[in-house]
Amino acid sequence: MGKTPPQDDNPGVARRSVVTTLASATALGLTGLAAAPASAASLGGNVARRTSNVSYRPHYHFSVPDNWKNDPQRPIHIDGEYLYYYLYNRDYIQGGAGTSWRLATTTDHVHFSDRGVALEKSTNANGDCWSGSLVVDQNNTAGYGKGAVIALVTQAPDGVQAQYLWYSTDKGRSFKPGGLEPVLPNPGTHDFRDPKVIWDSAHSQWVLLNAEGDRIGIYTSRNLKKWKRTGEFVETGLGLLECPDLFRIRSSDGKLLWVLGVSANGKPRDLPATYAYWVGSFDGASFTTRDSEPQWLDWGFDFYGAVTYPDYDENGKENPSLRRVIGWANFWDYPHNAPSMAVDGYNGDDMIVREVRMVSGHDGYYLASVPVSQLRQLAGETTRYKPLRVTNSLELEVSHRAYELECELVWDADNPPENVGFELCRAETGTRHVAAGLYLAEGFAYLNRKPTHNPGDKSETQSPISVPEGRIRVRILVDTSSVEVFFGDGRIVHSHRVFPLATDTGIKLFVAGGEATFNSMVVRELSFR
C-alpha cells in the first residue's frame, strides 16, 4: 500500500519502432489464453467486446478495433462532430510494420464511431504518415477550397524526417498529398517531427510547433505551405521532446493565458513521462514563461502523446474556458506488453477524455483535469454509502470490473494518519490489487500497481501533495486494463495500465497509523449499453 522503493529505468524501445512482437501472456502469469481477433463492429459507439472472462477490451474507454494504435491526433470539429484520428497499423498481428491514420467520430467524447482508415500508410514515395495535426482552412489560405481539411504530418523518406502537407475536400474522410516536397524541410536535425498547427487570430497567421530533440521550433505561415522560423523553446532536462501543443485558455480569474505542452520523459529525474506544460505568453513569434520547471497534466506511467482540443457549442463557437485532452494509455518502455493481443487481438487503448480548465491558485496558475462530464450517462448499478470511519481496513461488499468511485477523505488535520487509500482490482485474498491513496507521513499521493499484473518493471508513481485542511475529494476510474485517480480538483492525476484477472473485482478501504472517514462515497458501474 504505497511507498514502494524506486526501481531502475527500463531503456525501452525506440519510439517509432512499431514492430510486431507479440506480448508473452505467460510472462504476465496469464496462461492458457487463446488468441481471438476482436470484432470491428460498432457497439455503443466503440468496438465490440468479447464476452470471454479473460477479455481486456475496455468497457468504457476508447480502443482500436483490431491490431494496433498509438499516438492520438488532435480532434477537429466539423458539422457538430469531433473527428479523432490516430496512428493505426492494420498489419500488426500479421507481422507488418508502419502506420496509417484511422478516424473515429464523436459528439459526446465518450461514444466513438469507427470510420475506417482516412490516410493509408505508404500512399506515396515518402513513406508512412506519422504524427501531425489537422486544421479546417475556413479562409482557403492553402488554396484547396474554403473549409478544406489540411493535415501537416511527418514523413521520413530515406530516414529524413520532414513535414508534408495533405488535404481533404470531403470533410476529413480521405486525404490526398499536396505534392511530394516537404513544406517544412529538415535542416539537418535527426529529430524533426510532430508538427502542431494553430491559427493565431491576433496576427492573422498560422503557427506551427515542431519537435526537434531538446527544443520546440516555432514557425509562422500565411498559407500553410511556406514557413518561417521565428523562435524556439528549449528544455534540456526532459530527454526527447515530442508531440508539442500550444493553446490559449481563460483562467478562473478571467485572464487569457497561453500554454505550451509536450510529451516528455522525466523518469531520470524521478518526474513523470507524460504531458509536461508551461504557462506563459505568446507574441506571435515566440513563447515565454517565468517557470523553469514544467507542471504535469498526469503523474502516472501511461498518459503519453496526449493532445488537447477546443470545446465547441452547438453553433460551432469555441469556449475559451474549456479544453479537452485525450492520451495514449501506454508508454514506449513496453508498447507490445499487452495481453489483449493474445485474448482480444488488439493492442491500443486511450485513457478517458478529460475536461481541462485553468485555475488561478495560491501558488500560481495550473491546469486541472477531470473525466468528461458526459461519462455519467454510462452509469449503471450505483451504490451509495453513509460516512465510513476506518481505523484499519474495510472491504466493501460491492465489486465491479469497470466503474468509478467518488468520495471525500476526511481526517484530523492536527493528527493525520500515516497512509489512507483504496485497494482496487482486488483478488479475494487481497494478494493481488492496485493501491491508490495519500501517504500523508511524507506528503505525497500515489498509485501502486506492483501487487497485480502490469506491463512494466516500475510499480508506483508519486506526486507531492499538501492537504493542510485534512480533507480531499478523490475520484477513481477503473476499467478492465486501466486505473486513473483524480485527487482534489484534478491538478494531480495518476494513470496506469494494469492487467488484473477477471475475478479481481474487490474494493477495500484502508487507513494506517490513525483513522479517517470516507464521506459521501459512491460506486457506479460504467459500461456502454
N, C-alpha and C positions, 0 to 999 in steps of 0.2 A: 504494500500500500504506500507507494511513493518513495522518494528519496533513494532511487537506485543509483549506484556509483556510475560515473561516466565511463563510456567504453570508447575504444579506438574507432576512428572513422573508417568506413568502407570506401576504398578508392572508386568503386563502382565501374560503370562502363561509359563510353563516350556518349554524349547526349544524342547525337544524330545517328547513332548506330542502331537503327531499328531492325535488328536481326530477328531470327525466328527460333531461338532456343526456348523450348517448352519448359515450363517450371516443373520441378520434381515434386509431385504431391507427397511422395514418401518422405521427402526432407522436411515437410511440414507436419508429418505424423498423420497424414490423411491417406491411408492405404485402402486399396480395393475400390477406387473410384473410377467408374467407366467414363470415357470421353463421349460427349454428345453435343453436337452443334446446337446453338441457340436459334430459335426462330426469329426471323426479322419482321414478323407481323406486328402491327401496332396493337398495343393493349393499354388503355388508359393514357395514351399519349406517349408511352415508352414502348420498348420492345417486349415481346412476350417472354415470360419467365418459365423456366422448367419447374415442374411441381415436385421434383425429387427432393428428399430431405437434405441432400448434400449440395444443393444449388447455392452458388454465391451471387446469383443475379440479384441486384438490389431491389427492394420493394418500393422505394420512392425516390431514389437518386437516378440521375441520367447515366445510361450505359450504352456502349456501342452495340449495334445489333449482332455483330459477329466479328471475329478476328481481333483487330487492334485499333485502339485510338490513343493519341497523346495530346499534343497542345490544343487548347481551345483557341479560337479566333474571336476577336471582339464582335458580338452580335450587332447587327444593324436593324433599323426599323423601317418597314415598308408596308403600307396599306394595313396598318393595325397589327401586323405580325412582327415578331423579332426573329431574324434569321441568324441561326447559330451554326457556324462552320467549325469543323475540327479536322485535325490530321488523322487520316484513316488508311490502313493497309489491308485491302481485301485478300491478299495472298499470304498473310502472316502464318496461318496454320500449315499451309502447303509448303512453306519454306521460302516464299518470295519476300523481297525487301522493297523499300520505297513507300512513299505516302502520297495520297490524293487528298482533296478537300471534300468532305461529306457534309451534307446540310440537314439540319433539323429545324423545324419552326415551332414557335410557342407564342401564346398570347398571355400566359399567366406565370411563366418561368418555372413551372412545376411539371405540366404535361408537355411533352415534346413529340412532334410527329416527324418521323423519318422521311426525308425527301430524296434520299439516294445521293450518289456522287455528283457534285456540281463541276468539279475540275479534276479530271483524271490525271494519274501520275504518268510521267514520261510522255506528255502530249506533244512536246516538240524537242528539238535537239538540245535544249538547255537542261533537260532532266526534270526530276520531280520538283513540285512546288512545296516549299517548306512553310514556315510560319510567316505571317504578314498581317495586313489589315485591310478592311474594306471601308469605302465611303460611298455615299449617294451623291453624285455630282449634279446637284439641282440646277446649277447655272451653266452646265455644259462647258466647264473650263477646259476639259481634256479633248473635247471635240467628238465625243461618241454619242452625243444626244443628251437632251435635258433629262435628268433623272437616271442616267446610266449608272450602274454599279461598277466602281473602279476598285480593283484589288492590286495593291503593291505587295509583292511576295518575293521571298528569297529563292533563287535557283543557283545552282553551283556547277555549271559546265566545266569539266576538267578540274573539278575541285575548287574553283574560284568562286566564292560567294559574292553575289551582287543582287540588286533589286530590280525586278522586272514588273512591267505593267500588264495586267489582264483586265478585260472589260466584259460586262454583261449588258445586253439590251432586252433581256427577258426577266427583269426584276430579280436577278441573282440566281436563277435556276441553272444556268450554264454560262461558261466563260470562253472567251477567245483571247489569244495573245495579241497584245498591242505592239507587235514586232519582236524580233529576236535579239535586239540590242538592249542592254540594261538602261533604265532611266537613271539609275544611280550606280555607276561603275565602281568596282573595287579599286582603291588607290594603292593597294599593296598590303592590305591588312589580312591576317589569317582569319580572324573572326569578324564578319561584316554581314549582319543579318537581322531578322525580325523587325522589319520596318513597321512603325506605328504612325498613322497619318491622322491628323485632326484639322478641322477648319478653324482658323484664327480670325474670328469676325472683326476684332478690333483693328486688324491690319489688312483685312481682305486678302488673305493668303492661306495657302496650305502649309502645314508644318509637319515635318517627318522626324521621328526619333529613330535612331539606328543603333543596334547593339554592336560595339566594337571593342571587345575584350574587357578592359577595366574602365571603359568610358562609354558614354552615350553621345553619339554625334547628333547635332541638331541642324536641320536643313529647312529651307523655305522654298516655295514654288508658287507660281500663279496658275499653272496648267497641269500639275501632277506629272509632267514629263521632264522638265528641266529644273534641277535642284541646285541650290546654293548653300554651302555650309556656312552657318552663322555662329555656331558655338558648340560647346561640348560640356558635359557634366562628368566629372572624373570621380571614381570611387575605387581606390586601390586595395581596400581591406575586405572585399567580399567575393574574391575569385572572379570567375567569368560571369559578366552581367548578360542577362537575356531578357527577351520579351518586355521591352520598355513600355511605359504608359505615361500619358500626360493629360490632365484634365483640370477644369476649374469647377469648384463646388462652393455653394453658400454655406457658411458655418452657422452654428446655433446662435451666434451673436450678430448675425446678419452680414458679416463680411464675406466677400468673394475671394477665395484663396486658390492658388494653384498647387497641384500635387504632381510630383514626378515619382513614378514607381518602376521597379524592376524585379525580375525573379533573380535571386542571388543565393550564393552558398556561404552562409556564415558559420558552418559547422566547425571549421578550425578555430574559431573564436568563441565556441560554445553559444553561438547565436543560431537562429533558425535558418533554414534553406527554403524560404518561401517567397512571399511578396514583401519586399522592403520598400519603404516610401519616405519621401521628404516633403514637408510643407514649405512653400515659398512663394516666389513671384516669377512671372514670365513676361518679358518685354517685347515679344515678337521675334527675338533673336537668340536669347539665352535664358536659362533658368537659374535662379539664385535662391539659396536657403541659408538661414542662420545656423542650421543644425549640422553638426559634424557627423553625428551618428544617425542612422535611419531608425524609423519606427517599423513595426512589423504588423501586417494585417492578420497573420496567423503564426502561432508559435509551435505548431505541430510538425510532423515529418512529411505530410502528404497534402500540400496545397501549392503545387508548383505550376508555373506557366499561366498563372491567373490573369484574367483580363477583366477590366471594369467597363461598363457601358451605361449610357444615359437611360433615364426613365422618361417615357412619353405618355401624355394623356390621350384621351380618345380622339382629340383633334390634331394629334401629332406634335403638340407643343412640348418642349423639353422642360422638365422640372429641375431647376438649378440646385435644389437642396438634397437630391437623392440620386445615387448611382447604384447599380447592381454589380456583383462580381461573381465569376464562376472560375473554379480552379480544378486542375487535373488531380485526381486522387491517387497520386503515385509520385515517385522520385527516381532519378536516374541511377541511384545506387542499386536498385533492384527492379528494373522495369519489367522483367519477364517472370518474376516470382509470384505469380497469381494462380492459385489452384483452380480458379474459374476456367482456365484453359483446359484443364482435364475434365471438369464436370459440366461446364456450360459452353465450351467452345468459343470463348472470347476473353479478351484482356483489355479493359479500359472503362473506367468509371470516372465521374466527376463528383466532387463534393457538392453540397447543396448550394443552390443560388442564394446569395445573401444581399440584403439591403445595406448600403453603406452611407453613413452620414458623417459630416464633420462636426466635431464637438469642441467648444471652447472650454477647456478645463483649467484648473488652478495652476497647472504646470505647463500650459501651452495648448496648442491645437493637436487633435488626434482624430483618426478615423475609428468609428465604432461600427461593427457589422453584426447583423442578426439574420436568422433564417428568413427567407422571403415570406411575406405575410400570407400569401395565397396557400402556403403549405398546410394551413389549418383546415382547408377543405378536404384533406385526406384523412382527417381524424376518424377513427373507428371506436372500438371499445375504450372507454375512458374511466379511469379510477381516480377518485379524489380522496385525500387523506386529511384528517384533523391533525393539528400540530403533534409531531412525534418527538419527544425528548429522548435522546440517545446518549448513553454513557459508555457503551462498549460497541455493540452491533445489533442490528435488527434486520432480519431477512424479510422482504416483502412477499406476500402470497402471490401477487401478480407476476406474470412472466410473458414476455413477447420477444420475437426476433427482430422486429422493426418498430420503433416507437420513438416518442420524445418524452422527456421528463423535465418538469419545471418545478422549482421550489425556491424558497428563501432560507438560507442558512443563517442562524442567529446564535450568538454565544455572548458570554460576559466579556466585554471588551477589556476589563481590568484583569481578568483571569482566563485568557483564552485557552482552548485545548491545544494540544500539540499538533494533531492531524485530524482532519474531518473530511469525509467524502463518501464515495459510492464505489461499490464493486458492480460492474456491468458485465454482460455476456458471461454470466457466472454458471459454472458447472454445478451439479447438485452437491458435490462435496466441497466446492469452493477452490479446488486446486487449480482450476483454470478460471481466469476472469481478467477484466480490464479495470484498473483503478484510476479514478479521477477525483481530484479534490484540492484542498488547500493545506499545505504544510506550514502552519502558522508559526511553528517554532523557529523557522528560518526565513519566513516571508516569501513563499513562492506558491504559485498554482502549478498543477502538474497533471499529466496524463501518462499512464504507465501501461504498456501493452505486453510487458515481459511475461506475465503469468498465462498468456494464451498464445495461440499460433499467430505469428506475424511474419511479414516478408523480409525483414532486415536483421542486422546484427545490433541495432540500437533499440532501446526499450522505452526510455522515459524522456519526455520533454518537460522543461520547467520555464516559468516566466515570473519575474519579480512582480509582486502584488502587495499592496498595503490596504488593510481593511480596519482602520482605527475605530470605526463606529461599531464593529462587532456584528455586522450583518451584510450579506451579499446575495444577490439573486444568481441562480445557476440554471442554465438551460442545456440539455444534453440531447443530441440526436444519435440514435443507434440504428444501424441497418445491418444487413447480412455480412458486410465486409468493411464497415467503417464505423468510427465513433468520432463525433465532433462535440466539443464542450465550449460553451459561451459563458464567460464569467462577467458579472456586473452588467454594464451597458453594451458589452461586446467589444470593448477595447482589447481584451485578452481572449483569444480563441485558440484551441488546440485541436488539430485534425489528424487522425491516424488511420491507416489501413490496418485491419485485423481480420483474422480468419477463424472465428470460433466455430465449434461444431454446432450442428443444427439444434442439438439438445441443450446448448449452453445459453439459456434464456433468463436466468435468475437475476435479481437485483437485491443488493444488500447495502444497507446504510452502516457507516462505522464512524466512531469517534475514539481517538486515543489521547490519553493524558488529560481528561477533562470531560465536559459534556457540551452538547449543542442541541438545538431544536431545529427540526426540519419543518418549516412552516409552509402552508398553502401548497402542498405537493400534489402534482397532477401527473399521471402517466397516461399518455394517449397512444394507442396503436395507430401506426400510419401505414397506408398501403394504397396503391392505385386500385380503383374499383371500376 
